[in-house]
């Protein structure tokens, strides 16, 4: 059961990342579905699947919420031997952020300098408004996007990384208030919640709610033995995906702010539908087990495969933009073309390149961290030996 759940989490993480990058690649590579000349069932399914971009974001937030919930639940049971905590999880996001910002800057500067005439970096403000100055860079380092500064460069996914970070920070602050006297604890928590409701953008509140659903799922699964049957959970997830996709066309006549609220709530529904599947597959603790069989998911989240999926999710867009611009300028692959065979092959290149980059970069990063850890241990051992000399 534990292995099945771990496999499910990893596959879901990669599925979320791949759907997100396919969503962005398709909008640059292919024309809108309404303008497709030769429609068939395969193309219809392809356009539907690659239209699940924001729904894939919701899946990723549920997955990260599950991870945070497991860290929190394990901390309450006993101090973790590996030192995992919500604070460390928040700081670990910088393992993705820092190399992603550097590479994104390199790709965006290269694309602007060589392929600015293609329109990729100037004519698609619905994807990203290019901001490559020092102020956006510094603001993104401090996770202040998109409220204080815009997303850095062409990476339209950075706001989600900020939402994750501040969700973790706020949960840590809420839990830290438990150390205060009862009256002050209640006042501190009420003040914190009031400040968030008054100051935070409504999109942050919705995506924070999606993330908290993953946190709450762990508490629910760890305190209840009942699990929903898998088939109804799958049907519920499918229904929420269909509803979420239908809300866009169905709300076109609404006032823009109200329409966005409705669409964002559809993403919340999609996240809850996926959470039902995760709840169904969540392993039950047997009477003889001291620890939850789901705890290994905390360790697995730090593996190369999981980190590569996360990097793919957050930092695929600058790669796709650069390749799309190069294809339009040099390779005879225009933007937003009909989905012909050659265009589909080019789309496969756009989708595969960010994955290969993420696999290589995270492997190199893991090797570097292992080397540094080995050097630190060797230096500590040398100092210890020197201290024991007569």
N, C-alpha and C positions, 0 to 999 in steps of 0.2 A: 504493500500500500504506500509506504513512504517513497519508494523508488518511482512508483507511478505518478505520485504527486509532484516529485521533483522534476520528472520528465515533462509533465504537463506545464509546470511553471516556466521551464526553459523554452519549450516549444511556443508557448504563448508569448513570451518575451520576444523571441525572434519573429513570430508572426506579426506582432504589433510593429516591430521595426521595419519589416519588409513591406507591410501594407502602407506604412507612412511614407516610405521612400517611393513606392510605386504610385501613390497618390500624387506626389509632387512631380515625378518624372512624367506621368501621363499628361498632366496639364501643360507641360512644356512641349512634349513630343507630338501629341495627337490633338486633332480638332475636337470641338465639343460634340457630344454624342448626337445631338439634334442635326448636326451638319454632316454626319457620316453618310456616305453614298450607298455603300453596300452593307446594310445591317444584316446580321444573322444571330443565331442564339449564342454562339461563342463570343461574338463581339459584345452582345448585350451583357452576358455574364462577366466579361472582362471589365467593361465600364462600371458595372455595379460593384465588383470586387475592388477595383482601384479607386472607387469613390468613397470607400470606408476609411478615409484618412483620419478624421476627427474621432470616429468610433475606435480606431486603433489607439489614439491617444488615451481614450478612456480606459482601454484594457491595460495600457502601460501604467496608468495611475492606480488602478486596482491592484496590479502586481506589486508596485512599490509600497502601497498601503499594507498589503499582506506581509511584506518583508518587515516594515516598521512595526506592525502588530506582533509579529513573531519575536522581534528583538525585545519589545516591551514586555511581552508575556514571559519570555525566558529570564529577563532581568528580575521580574517580580518573584519568580520561583527560586532563583539562586544567582549569584554573580557569575557572569559568563566567563569561562576560562580564556576565551579569545578576546575578551575586552570589548565585545560588540556593544554599542549603545546607539541611541538615536542621534546624539551629538556627533559621534564618529561617522554615522551613516550620512549625515548632512555634509560633513567635511569631505567625505569620500566622493561627493559629487564633483569636487574640484579635480579629481583624477580624470574626469571627462571634460570638464570645463576648460582647463588651462591648455592642454594640447589642442582641443577643438577650436579655441579662439585663435591660436597661432596658425593652425592649418587653414582655418577659414579666412583669415586675413591674407595669407599667401595666395589662396585660390581666387579670392575676390579681387585683389590688386592685379593679379595676372589677367583675369578675365576683363576687367575694366580697361587695362592698358592695351590688350591685344584684340579684344572682340567687342568693344563698346558699340560698334555700328550694328550689331545684330539685334539690339533691343532687349536682350535678356536682362541687362542691368539697369534699363531705363524705362521699359514699357510694361512692366508687370508689378505695379505697386500693390496689387492685391496679394501677391506672394510676399514681397519684402521690399522695403525702401532702404536703399543702400546707405549705411551710416558707418564710415570707416575712420572717424576721428578718434582722438585720444579720450575725449569725454565719454563717448559711448563705450569704448573699450574698458575704461576704468569703472564705469557704472555697471557693466556686465560682470566684471570681476567681483564686484560687491553684490551681485544678484539684484540689481535695481531695475532691470528691464521687466516689463515694458512701461512701467508707471513713470519712473523718473527719467530714464533714458530709453531710446529705441533699442531693438535688438542690434547687436553688433554685426556689421556687414550684411551679407545676404541671407544669413541663417534665421529663417522665420521660426525655428523651433526653440530658440533660447528662452522665450517667455515661459515655456513649460518647465524648463530646468529651474527657473526662478520660482515658479509656483511650488514645485516640489520642495525646494530649499526652505522657503518661508513657511510652508505647511509643517515641516519638521521642527523648525525653530519655535513656532507658536505652540505646537504640542509639547515640546520640552518645557517651555515657560509655564504652560498650564499645569503640567505635572509637578514642576518644581514648587509651585504654590502649596503643595501638600505639606511641605515642611513648616508652613506658617501656623500660628495659632488659628483655631477654627474661624473666628470672626474675620480676621485678616485674610485667611485663605479664601473665604467666600467673596469678600470685597475685591481681592486681587483677581480672581477668576472672572467675576462679573465685569470688572473694569477692562480686562483683557478682551473678553468677548464683545463688549460694547465698542471698544476701540477698533476691533477688526471689522465689525459690521458697519461702522461709520466711515472708516478710512479706506478699507480695501475695495478694489474694483469688483463689480458683481461677477465678472468672469472668474476672478480668483476664488470667490466664495463658492461658485459652482464646481470648479475643478478641485478645490479643497474638500468639498463634500464628497466628490468621487473618491479621492484619496482616503478620506476618513471611512468610507464604506469598506475599503480593504482592511483598514485597521480594525474596524468593528467586526468584520467577518472572522478574524482570528479569535477574538474574544467569544463570539457566538459559537464557533466550532469547538473551542477548547472547553466550554462550559456545558455543551449539549452533545448528546450522543446521536441524536437524530440527524440524518442527512437527507436532503431532497433527492428523489430518484433522478438519475442522470438524464433520461429521455425528456421528462418535463422541463428540466433545467435547460437542455439544448433548445427545446421549442420556445421557451421563454426568451432565451438569448436571441434566437432568430427573429422572433416577433419584435423585440426592442430594436434590432438592427434595421428591420424593414420600416418600423415607425420613424426611427431617426432619419433614415434616408428620405422618407416621404414628407417630413416636416419642411424641408427646404422649398420644394415646389408649392406645397400647400399654403405657405405663409407669405407668398410674394406680395400680396396686397396689403399686408400689415404695416403699421408704423415701424420704422427701422429698429428702434430700441426694443419694442415689444417683440418683434420678429426674432431678434437676436436672442432675447431671453428664452423664447419658446424653443429655438434651435439648440441652444446650450442645454436646456433641460432635457432635450432629446438625447444629447450625449450622456447626460447623467443616467438616463434610463438604459442606454446601451451598456454603460459600465455596470449597473446593477444586474443586468441580464448576464453579463460575463461572470459577475461575482456569484451568481447562482450555480454556475458550472463549477467554479472553484470550491464552493461550499460542498457540492455533491462529491467532489473528488478528495476533499480534505481528509487525511487519515485519522482514524479514531485511535485514541490512546487505550491500550489494553490494561487490564488490572495489574499486570506484572511489570509494566513499563514505568520507570521513574520519570523519564522525560518524554515530552511530546514527540511522536514520530515525525512531526513537521519541522522540528528545530533544525535539521540539517539544511533546510532551505536557506538559512542565514549564511551558512558557509558557502553553499553553492552559488549564492548571488555574487560572490567575489571571484569566481573562477573566470578563466579566460573567455569561455564561451558566453557567459552572461555579460561580462564587461564589453565584449565585442558587440553584442546585441544592443546594449545601452548606447554605446558610442554611435552605432549605425542609426539608432533612433534619433538622437539629438543632433548629429553633425553630418547628415547626408546631403543637405540641401546645397551648400557651397560646391560640393563635388558635382552634383547634377547640373547646377547652373553653368559651371565652367565647361563641362563636356557638351551641354546643349548649345552653348555659344560657339564652341569650336566646331561642332557638327554643322551648324548653320553657316559659319563663315568659310570653313575649309573642306568639309567632307560631303557636301551635297545633301545634308539632312536638315531641311528647313524646320522652323518651329511650327507647331500646331498643324501638322500635315495629316492627310488621310492615313488610316491604319493599314497600309499595304504591307507586304511581306518584308521588304527591306526596312520599312519604318519600324516594324515589330522587332526585327533583329537589332536595330539601333536602340530601341527601348530596352531590350535585354541588356545591352552594354551599359546604358544609363543606370539601370537598376543594380547590376552586378558590381560596378566599380566602387560605390561606397561601401559595400559589404567587404570586398577584398581589402580596401584601405583600412577599415575598422579592424579586421582580423590581424593584419600586419602590424598596425600601430599598437593595438592592445597587447599583442605578443611581445613586441619590443619593450613596451612599458613594463610588462610583468617581469621580463628578463632583467631590465635595469633595476627594478625594485628588489629583486632577489639578490642581485650583485651587491647593491648598497647594503642590504640587510646582512649579507655574509661578511662584508667589510666591517660593519659595525660590530658584529659578534667577534670577529677576529681581533679588533682593536680592544674590545672589552676584555677578552681573554688575555691579551698581552699585558694590559694594565694590571689584571688580577695576578698574573704570574710575577710581575715586577714587585707587586705589593707583598708577596710572600717570600721574596728573597731575603736572606739574612743580611 
